[in-house]
Amino acid sequence: MCNHYRNLETQMREWAAIEKASFADLDEVPDTDVWPRRKAYAVRQEGGQRIVDTMTWGVPLMMKGKRPGSTVTKHITNVRNLSSSFWRSMLTAQEQRCLVPFTEFAEPKKGREEYWFSVPSRPVSAFAGIWRETDVGKVFAFLTCEPNALVAPLHPKAMPVILEEDSYEAWLVGAEAENLATAFPSQLMAVK
């Protein structure tokens, strides 16, 4: 499932201006290529304002290790089960919602190759995301859903929930996740 996407800095700043989102005091600018456990842009709402912040991709989950009495930390990047108790508190809390902007996202081919998906009519699109504060700072994950007709032949398991632009506000103010967790129209996407 999508564990690689891109964000182009120039396009991100133009998109943020259109979306009336101001940049937080950022200590660092994330890389253009975003991988799990790396910093990325996320747009959260605070006091009625949209704030572009940097967060780490992947919500930590402590799990039993292979050795008796040991634990490991897994970083969960995609929200697949919306009824999971692990995600419920973030999904139901309006202040834990975020937009995860992207210019294109990848699904693996065989070997090291990737398919790259985009929404050609938009320089930047956004995934439906959730975030929280942790010991290591702000972290996020984004929702996934059944793949559309373009993604399914290449990655039949799932695809990220790409929000329609007119759904950004509904997502940020707490609309039911199940209502928005649907596949983006395939005819509006491209793959290379």
N, C-alpha and C positions, 0 to 999 in steps of 0.2 A: 504494500500500500504506500502511496506517495510518501517517500522519505527524502525528497529532494525537490526544491522549487527555487525560483529566482525572483529577485526584486531589484529592479534597476533604480539607482538613486535619483536620477533626474526625473524619471517618470513618477517615482514615489512622492517626491516633493510637489510636483504638479497636481497629482491626485489628492494629496492631503489638502492643498489649497482649495480645490473644488469641493471637497467634502467638509470644508471648514474645520479642519483638525489642526491643532497647533502642536508643534514638536515640544516634548518635554526637554529638560536640560539633559541631553544625552552625553554620557561619558565617551561613548564610542559609536561609530556608525557600523552597522552590521555588514557582513560580506554580501556581495551580490548573489552568490550561490549559498543557499540555506540548506543545512543538513541537521539532523537531530543533534541535540545537546549544544547547538551553536546559537548565538544571538541573532534575533530577527526583529523586524518591526511588527508591532501589534497596536491596534487602535482601541483604546478603552475609553469609557465615559467616566467623567468625574465632575460633579457639580454641574451637570447639564452641558458640559463642554467635551468635545472629542479631543483626546490627547494621543499623539503618536509617541509611543514608548519603545524601548528595546526590552525584549524578554528572551529567555532561553526556551528553545523548542523541546518540549518533553516534560511531562509532569512526573516527578519521582514517585515510585511505588516500592516500598520495602517488601521483599518476598523471602520465603525460606530458601536458603542455599542448599546445595547438594550435600554438603557435610552437615552432620547433626549439630544443631544449635547455631548454625551460621545463617547469615542473611545476605542478600544481594539487593542492590537498588536497580530497578529497571526504569527507564525513562519512557513513558507512554506518550506517543506523539499524535495518535488518532483516536477519536472517540467513536467507537462502533456500536456499543450497547448503551442506548440512551436511558435505559431503566437501571443500569448498574448503580449500586450504592456508592461506588467509588466516584462517579461523575455527578450524581444527583444534586449534591449540595452546590456545586459550581453551576450546573445547568439551571437550577431554580433561582439562583441569586443574580439579579439584574446587574449588580456591580461587578460580577465575575465574567460577564460577556465581553467579547472583543471581536474585532474584525482583523483577519490576518491577510494583509495585502500581498498580492503576487502578480508577476507578469506572465509566468508560465510555470507549469508543474510537470514533473517527470514520473513515468512508470517504467520499470525495468524491462529491457529486452533480454535476450540470452546474452551471457557474457557481461561485458561492462557497458554495453550500449543502452540507450534510454529512448523512450518515446517522449516527446515534449508536446504538451497540450496547452492551448491558449484560448483566449476569447478575443478574436481579432478586432472586434468593434470597440474594445476598451484597452487603453494602454496599461491599466492596472485593474484587476478584479480583486474580490475578497472572499476568503473562506469564512465560514461561521466558526468562531473560536471561543474558547473559555480559558480563563487564566486564574492564577492565585499567587499569593506571596508565599515563599518558602525560605528555608535557612540560607539558600543560595541566591535569593532574589526572586523576581517575578518569572514565572514559567507559564507556558501555554500549550494547548493541544487544539486540534480542530476536528470538527465533526466529519464523518464519512457516511455514505449512503450507497444504495445499489447503483452500479454504474449505468450510464446512459448508453445509447446505441453506438456512439463513437468510441467510448472507453472500453466497453464490455468485451469486444473481440481481442483486445490487447491486454486487458487486465480485468478479468471477470469477477474478481472478489469484491471490489468496492472502488469508490472514487471520493474525493473531497466534496463537501457540501459547498458549492459556489453560490453565493447569494446574488439575487437580482439587486440592482442598485436601489430600487424602491423598497427593498426589504432590509436595508442596513439599519434603519432606525428601529424597525420592529424587533430585529434581533437584539440590538443593544438595550432596548427597554424591557426585554423579558418575554417576548412572544414564545408560545409553546415550541420547544425544539422540534417535536415530532411534526409540526406543521411546516417547518422550513427545511427539514432534513430530506430534501428530495433532489433528484438528479437534475443538473442544469441542462437545458435543451441542447441536444447534440448538434442541431443545425446551426447553433450560434458559436460552436467551437471549431478549432482546427487542430490537427496533429501533424508533427513532422518527425 
